[in-house]
Amino acid sequence: MKKVIAILLVVVFTVALVAGCAPKVEEAKTVGFINAGPDDYYAQFGDAFKAIGESIGYKIVEVNSDYSPEKELANVQDLIAQGVDAIAVITAGAAGSAASISAANEAEVPIFFIAGKPELDPGTDLTGHVTDNFVMMGYLVGKWVAENYPDAVTVNIPGFLGQGPAEGEIVGFDMALEEAGMAPAILTASSEWQRPLAVPIAQDLIASGLEFDVLFACNEETYFGVKQVFDELGITDKVIVSCNGKDDAWPDLISGDLAATAPNPPSLNADICLQQIQAHFAGEDFIKYLQIEPPGVLTGDGVDSAIPWTVSDYLEGRANNEFQWKLSDYEAAYTANMAKFEAFDAKLNEYLATH
């Protein structure tokens, strides 16, 4: 009997020892992704975030705020209740996101933002933020217009107002025109980044009889809505420029129907945000507020060098290092050009304070 007990003790001790020495398999992290609204850009953003996140080994839970700050807060609260390890948000409204951040901070859940910079309640902070500099994007497009059409009358169909990116494009575009001695763009109603809403705006613009030469469509979905109207009405004497660099529009860049655009691929932003989340989980330092400067205006001659939106193409290019995608590279570029970013940010803050 004593021999049996001794054997059992050895077995138990051995099992315990092996269990203690065996490497622990970390449970997969769950990341909640709160999309801002139904725009095509955001849809592709969600596709990229899920694909890249899952390739890392994360479980991604995506929800949508439908451009409602109240729904965004409810989404944050629901994800917290589900026990997610981190939350990433595209803000539905900069002011409203303060409540979302406060809720995450109170629950001690790390919260990251992409694109529009959210406001903060006193004593709160977000965990990370990555954004294209939309003022720089608008500025590059405006500079291209000023250099190629210096006598043009311009019209601007802006994106969804209140998030920050649309205001940034407005400010940057007019900055470039002003520097060239041109009048600011005539502002229309907002397309809210959506093709169907751009159609009646373009129809009303033409029906108004307003004389103009160049139309700045805030994104490529807005461009496609405008193009539909212009094609239907036989209008061929207008120059259209945009922002996004969406691969669906590359054929239009090559044909010249879309003259120029400033790229901001959602695939890249999703990737950089996920790299910030990885760094946070690993306890590594990273720049909390990171901005990306667009590489330049994209025209038909440069589509071969553009970063694709389509997830499969992006992942293939990433694997082959066909473009810059590493967080460290963008952090280095941001640090090296800090004064430039601050100057453009100051222009946006000045605009927001008066509008």
C-alpha positions as CSV (number, residue, x, y, z in Angstrom):
1,M,0.0,0.0,0.0
2,K,2.9,2.4,0.9
3,K,4.5,1.6,-2.4
4,V,1.3,2.5,-4.3
5,I,1.0,5.8,-2.4
6,A,4.7,6.6,-3.1
7,I,4.2,5.9,-6.8
8,L,1.1,8.1,-6.9
9,L,3.0,10.9,-5.2
10,V,5.8,10.7,-7.7
11,V,3.2,10.8,-10.6
12,V,1.4,13.8,-9.0
13,F,4.7,15.6,-8.4
14,T,5.9,14.9,-12.0
15,V,2.7,16.2,-13.5
16,A,2.8,19.3,-11.4
17,L,6.4,19.9,-12.4
18,V,5.8,19.4,-16.1
19,A,2.8,21.7,-15.9
20,G,4.8,24.4,-14.2
21,C,7.6,24.2,-16.7
22,A,5.5,23.9,-19.8
23,P,5.2,27.1,-21.8
24,K,1.8,28.8,-21.3
25,V,-0.3,29.3,-24.4
26,E,-1.7,32.8,-24.3
27,E,-5.4,33.1,-24.9
28,A,-6.2,35.0,-28.1
29,K,-7.0,38.6,-27.5
30,T,-10.4,40.0,-28.5
31,V,-10.4,43.5,-30.0
32,G,-13.7,45.4,-30.5
33,F,-13.8,47.6,-33.6
34,I,-16.4,50.3,-33.7
35,N,-16.9,51.6,-37.2
36,A,-18.3,55.1,-37.7
37,G,-20.9,54.7,-40.4
38,P,-22.1,53.0,-43.6
39,D,-19.6,54.8,-46.0
40,D,-17.7,52.5,-48.4
41,Y,-14.4,53.8,-46.9
42,Y,-15.4,52.6,-43.5
43,A,-16.6,49.3,-44.9
44,Q,-13.2,48.6,-46.5
45,F,-11.7,49.8,-43.2
46,G,-13.6,47.1,-41.4
47,D,-12.6,44.4,-43.9
48,A,-8.9,45.4,-43.5
49,F,-9.1,45.6,-39.7
50,K,-10.6,42.1,-39.4
51,A,-8.3,40.5,-41.9
52,I,-5.1,42.0,-40.5
53,G,-6.2,41.5,-36.9
54,E,-7.1,37.8,-37.5
55,S,-3.7,37.3,-39.3
56,I,-2.1,38.5,-36.0
57,G,-4.2,36.1,-34.0
58,Y,-6.8,38.4,-32.6
59,K,-10.6,37.8,-32.5
60,I,-12.2,41.0,-34.0
61,V,-15.7,42.0,-33.0
62,E,-17.0,44.7,-35.3
63,V,-20.0,47.0,-34.7
64,N,-21.3,50.2,-36.3
65,S,-22.3,53.6,-34.9
66,D,-24.3,54.8,-37.9
67,Y,-22.7,58.3,-37.3
68,S,-24.4,58.5,-33.9
69,P,-22.2,59.5,-30.9
70,E,-24.9,58.0,-28.7
71,K,-24.7,54.7,-30.5
72,E,-20.9,54.8,-30.3
73,L,-21.1,55.1,-26.5
74,A,-23.6,52.2,-26.4
75,N,-21.2,50.1,-28.5
76,V,-18.3,50.9,-26.2
77,Q,-20.4,49.9,-23.2
78,D,-21.5,46.7,-24.9
79,L,-18.0,45.7,-25.9
80,I,-16.8,46.4,-22.3
81,A,-19.6,44.1,-21.0
82,Q,-18.4,41.4,-23.5
83,G,-15.0,41.5,-21.9
84,V,-12.9,42.6,-24.9
85,D,-9.2,43.2,-24.3
86,A,-9.1,46.5,-26.3
87,I,-11.4,48.7,-28.4
88,A,-10.6,50.6,-31.6
89,V,-12.9,53.4,-32.8
90,I,-13.5,55.5,-35.8
91,T,-15.3,58.4,-34.2
92,A,-18.9,59.2,-35.1
93,G,-18.3,62.7,-33.7
94,A,-15.3,64.2,-32.1
95,A,-17.2,65.8,-29.2
96,G,-19.3,62.8,-28.5
97,S,-16.3,60.4,-28.3
98,A,-15.3,62.0,-25.0
99,A,-17.9,60.0,-23.3
100,S,-16.7,56.8,-25.1
101,I,-13.2,57.4,-23.8
102,S,-14.4,58.1,-20.3
103,A,-16.3,54.8,-20.2
104,A,-13.3,52.8,-21.4
105,N,-11.0,54.5,-18.9
106,E,-13.4,53.8,-16.1
107,A,-13.5,50.1,-17.1
108,E,-9.7,50.1,-17.6
109,V,-10.1,48.9,-21.2
110,P,-7.5,50.3,-23.6
111,I,-9.2,52.4,-26.3
112,F,-7.6,53.4,-29.6
113,F,-8.9,55.9,-32.2
114,I,-8.4,56.1,-36.0
115,A,-8.9,59.1,-38.3
116,G,-10.8,61.9,-36.5
117,K,-9.2,63.0,-33.3
118,P,-11.7,62.8,-30.4
119,E,-12.2,65.3,-27.6
120,L,-11.3,64.3,-24.0
121,D,-13.1,64.8,-20.7
122,P,-10.7,66.2,-18.0
123,G,-8.6,63.5,-16.5
124,T,-9.1,61.0,-19.3
125,D,-7.0,59.9,-22.2
126,L,-7.0,57.5,-25.1
127,T,-4.5,54.7,-25.5
128,G,-3.4,55.4,-29.1
129,H,-4.5,57.4,-32.1
130,V,-3.5,57.1,-35.8
131,T,-4.7,59.4,-38.5
132,D,-3.8,60.7,-41.9
133,N,-3.4,64.4,-41.8
134,F,-6.4,65.5,-43.7
135,V,-5.3,69.1,-43.8
136,M,-2.2,68.0,-45.6
137,M,-4.3,65.9,-47.9
138,G,-6.6,68.8,-48.9
139,Y,-3.5,71.1,-49.2
140,L,-1.8,68.7,-51.6
141,V,-4.9,68.6,-53.8
142,G,-5.4,72.3,-53.6
143,K,-1.7,72.9,-54.5
144,W,-2.1,70.6,-57.6
145,V,-5.1,72.7,-58.7
146,A,-3.4,76.0,-58.1
147,E,-0.4,74.8,-60.2
148,N,-2.4,73.4,-63.0
149,Y,-5.5,75.7,-63.1
150,P,-4.4,78.9,-61.5
151,D,-7.4,80.9,-62.8
152,A,-10.0,78.3,-61.8
153,V,-13.2,78.9,-59.9
154,T,-13.4,76.0,-57.5
155,V,-16.3,74.2,-55.7
156,N,-15.9,71.8,-52.7
157,I,-18.3,69.1,-51.8
158,P,-17.2,68.3,-48.2
159,G,-17.5,65.0,-46.3
160,F,-19.2,64.3,-43.0
161,L,-18.9,67.4,-40.8
162,G,-18.2,67.1,-37.1
163,Q,-15.7,64.2,-37.2
164,G,-12.6,66.4,-38.1
165,P,-11.4,64.8,-41.4
166,A,-13.9,66.8,-43.6
167,E,-13.0,70.0,-41.9
168,G,-9.3,69.2,-42.4
169,E,-9.7,68.8,-46.1
170,I,-11.6,72.1,-46.4
171,V,-8.9,73.9,-44.5
172,G,-6.0,72.4,-46.4
173,F,-7.6,72.9,-49.9
174,D,-8.3,76.6,-49.2
175,M,-4.8,77.1,-47.7
176,A,-3.2,76.1,-50.9
177,L,-5.6,78.3,-53.0
178,E,-5.0,81.3,-50.8
179,E,-1.2,80.8,-51.1
180,A,-1.6,81.0,-54.8
181,G,-3.7,84.1,-54.7
182,M,-6.9,82.3,-55.6
183,A,-10.4,82.6,-54.0
184,P,-11.5,79.9,-51.5
185,A,-13.6,77.1,-52.8
186,I,-17.4,77.5,-52.9
187,L,-18.7,75.1,-50.3
188,T,-21.8,73.0,-51.0
189,A,-23.8,70.7,-48.7
190,S,-22.1,67.7,-47.3
191,S,-22.1,64.3,-49.1
192,E,-21.3,62.7,-45.8
193,W,-18.7,60.7,-47.8
194,Q,-21.5,58.8,-49.6
195,R,-22.2,58.4,-53.4
196,P,-26.0,58.5,-53.2
197,L,-25.9,61.8,-51.3
198,A,-23.5,63.3,-53.7
199,V,-25.8,62.8,-56.7
200,P,-28.5,65.4,-55.7
201,I,-25.8,67.9,-54.6
202,A,-24.2,67.7,-58.0
203,Q,-27.6,68.0,-59.7
204,D,-28.4,71.1,-57.7
205,L,-25.0,72.6,-58.4
206,I,-25.5,72.3,-62.2
207,A,-29.1,73.5,-61.9
208,S,-28.0,76.6,-60.0
209,G,-26.1,77.8,-63.1
210,L,-23.0,78.5,-61.0
211,E,-19.9,79.0,-63.2
212,F,-17.0,76.9,-62.0
213,D,-14.0,75.1,-63.4
214,V,-12.8,72.6,-60.8
215,L,-14.8,70.5,-58.4
216,F,-13.1,69.0,-55.2
217,A,-15.0,65.8,-54.3
218,C,-14.1,65.0,-50.7
219,N,-13.6,61.3,-51.4
220,E,-13.9,58.9,-54.3
221,E,-17.4,57.8,-53.5
222,T,-18.5,61.4,-53.8
223,Y,-16.5,61.6,-57.1
224,F,-18.4,58.6,-58.5
225,G,-21.7,60.3,-57.6
226,V,-20.6,63.5,-59.3
227,K,-19.3,61.7,-62.3
228,Q,-22.7,59.9,-62.7
229,V,-24.5,63.2,-62.8
230,F,-21.9,64.8,-65.2
231,D,-22.1,61.8,-67.5
232,E,-25.9,61.9,-67.6
233,L,-25.9,65.6,-68.4
234,G,-23.1,65.5,-70.9
235,I,-20.8,67.8,-68.9
236,T,-17.2,67.4,-70.0
237,D,-15.6,70.8,-69.3
238,K,-15.1,70.3,-65.5
239,V,-12.0,69.1,-63.7
240,I,-12.6,66.8,-60.8
241,V,-10.1,66.2,-58.0
242,S,-10.6,64.1,-54.8
243,C,-9.1,62.4,-51.8
244,N,-8.7,58.7,-51.0
245,G,-6.6,57.0,-53.7
246,K,-9.1,54.2,-53.8
247,D,-8.1,51.4,-56.1
248,D,-11.6,51.3,-57.7
249,A,-10.8,54.8,-59.0
250,W,-7.4,54.0,-60.5
251,P,-8.9,53.4,-63.9
252,D,-10.5,56.9,-63.7
253,L,-7.1,58.4,-62.8
254,I,-5.6,56.7,-65.8
255,S,-8.3,57.9,-68.1
256,G,-8.2,61.4,-66.7
257,D,-11.8,61.5,-65.6
258,L,-10.5,61.9,-62.1
259,A,-7.6,64.3,-62.4
260,A,-5.8,63.9,-59.1
261,T,-6.4,62.5,-55.6
262,A,-4.6,62.5,-52.2
263,P,-4.3,58.9,-51.0
264,N,-5.3,57.7,-47.5
265,P,-5.7,53.9,-47.7
266,P,-7.8,52.5,-44.9
267,S,-5.8,49.3,-45.1
268,L,-2.7,51.1,-43.9
269,N,-4.5,52.9,-41.1
270,A,-6.0,49.7,-39.9
271,D,-2.6,48.1,-40.0
272,I,-0.9,50.9,-38.0
273,C,-3.6,50.9,-35.4
274,L,-3.3,47.1,-34.9
275,Q,0.5,47.5,-34.6
276,Q,-0.2,50.1,-31.8
277,I,-2.5,47.6,-30.1
278,Q,0.2,44.9,-30.4
279,A,2.8,47.3,-28.9
280,H,0.4,48.0,-26.0
281,F,-0.2,44.4,-25.2
282,A,3.6,43.8,-25.3
283,G,4.3,46.7,-23.0
284,E,6.3,48.5,-25.6
285,D,6.5,52.2,-26.1
286,F,4.9,53.8,-29.1
287,I,3.9,57.3,-30.1
288,K,0.4,57.8,-28.7
289,Y,-0.8,60.4,-31.2
290,L,0.5,59.5,-34.6
291,Q,-0.1,61.2,-37.9
292,I,0.6,60.1,-41.4
293,E,1.6,62.5,-44.2
294,P,0.4,61.5,-47.6
295,P,3.2,60.7,-50.0
296,G,1.9,63.2,-52.6
297,V,-0.9,63.6,-55.0
298,L,-1.8,60.5,-57.0
299,T,-2.5,60.9,-60.7
300,G,-2.8,58.4,-63.6
301,D,1.0,58.2,-63.9
302,G,1.5,57.0,-60.4
303,V,-1.1,54.3,-59.7
304,D,1.6,51.6,-59.9
305,S,3.1,53.0,-56.6
306,A,-0.2,53.4,-54.7
307,I,-1.0,51.4,-51.6
308,P,-4.0,49.2,-52.4
309,W,-7.3,49.3,-50.4
310,T,-8.3,45.8,-51.4
311,V,-7.3,43.6,-48.5
312,S,-5.9,40.7,-50.4
313,D,-3.7,43.0,-52.5
314,Y,-2.6,44.9,-49.4
315,L,-1.6,41.8,-47.6
316,E,0.3,40.5,-50.6
317,G,2.1,43.8,-51.0
318,R,2.8,44.0,-47.3
319,A,4.3,40.5,-47.3
320,N,6.6,41.5,-50.2
321,N,7.5,44.9,-48.7
322,E,6.2,46.7,-51.7
323,F,5.3,49.8,-49.7
324,Q,6.0,51.2,-46.3
325,W,3.8,49.6,-43.6
326,K,5.8,49.4,-40.4
327,L,4.7,51.5,-37.4
328,S,8.3,52.4,-36.6
329,D,8.8,53.9,-40.1
330,Y,5.8,56.2,-39.7
331,E,6.8,57.1,-36.2
332,A,10.2,58.2,-37.5
333,A,8.6,60.3,-40.3
334,Y,6.2,61.9,-37.8
335,T,9.0,62.8,-35.4
336,A,11.2,64.2,-38.1
337,N,8.3,66.5,-39.4
338,M,6.7,67.4,-36.1
339,A,6.8,71.2,-36.7
340,K,5.1,70.8,-40.0
341,F,2.3,68.7,-38.5
342,E,1.8,71.2,-35.7
343,A,1.5,74.0,-38.2
344,F,-1.2,72.3,-40.2
345,D,-3.0,71.2,-37.0
346,A,-3.0,74.8,-35.8
347,K,-4.8,75.9,-39.0
348,L,-7.5,73.2,-38.4
349,N,-7.9,74.2,-34.8
350,E,-8.3,77.8,-35.8
351,Y,-11.0,76.8,-38.3
352,L,-12.9,74.6,-35.8
353,A,-12.9,77.4,-33.3
354,T,-14.9,79.6,-35.7
355,H,-17.2,77.1,-37.4
